[in-house]
Amino acid sequence: MEYVIVAFRSRSDTIDFSSILKQNGVFCEIVNTPKEAGVGCGLSVKISKGNFYIVKRLVFNANKKSFAGFFAVKQIAGKKIVKSI
């Protein structure tokens, strides 16, 4: 299973961005930021890999100053691999 998280340094920006995605028809979830990412406020927005380019455009249009980055997350043999993208 592979997905992308959108990390912010602000909980309120995370929640606000989740609402922006939903208003634009993008399915998302608020999840705990994987500790392997080493950034953020503890909460991130989880999206499918297929929505990455749409979400990338929306995050830059939203101009959230607390944006910390995008991370690809996958499980391999029970181990979580987190990579900045």
N, C-alpha and C positions, 0 to 999 in steps of 0.2 A: 504494500500500500504506500503510495507516494502522494504528497500534497504540499501546498505552499502556505507559509504563514507570513502575515504582514505585521511587523512588530513596530510598536510605538513606545515612547518613553512616558506617555501619559495615559492613564486609564480612561479619562474622559474622551481623549482623541480616539482611542481604540473603540469605544462604544459608539461614538459619533460616526466613525468611518464604517462600522458595521451597518449602521442605519443607512448611510449613503449607498452602500452596495445593495442592500435590500430594495431601496427605492429605484435602483437601476436594474433590478431583476437578477442580481447575482446572488446565488445561494452562498451563505457563509455561516460560520459559527465563531463565537468567542471562546477561546481555549487558553489554557495556561501556556505561557511561552516556555518552550523546552529550555532547560538550564544549559544545554549544549550550545544554544545560540549566544548566550552571554550578554544579552542586551534587553532593554525594555523595562516595562513596569510590572511584568508578571502576567500580563494578558496580551494576547495577540488575536488577530482575525485569521481564521483558517479558511482557505479557499481551495478549489480543485485546481490542479495543474493546468487544465484546459482553459481556465478563466484568467490566467496570469496576465496576458497582454491587455485585456479589458481593465483589470484591476490596476495594473501599472499606470495606465492613462488616468484612471479615476483618482488614484492616490496623489499624483502630481498636480492634477487639477484642483484637488481639495486643499493643497498648500498647507498641510499639517506640519508645523515646525518640529513636532516631536517624533516624526517618522524616523524609525531606526533601521529599516531595511526589509528585504525579502529573504526568506530562507526556505529552501527545499528540504522536506523532511521525509525520510523513508525508514522503514523497519527492515532490517536484514538479520536473520537468525536471532530475533528477539532483541537486537540492539538498535537503538535509535541513532540514525545518522543525520546530522543537520549541517547543511552547507549554504553559505551565503550566495545569493544569485543576483 
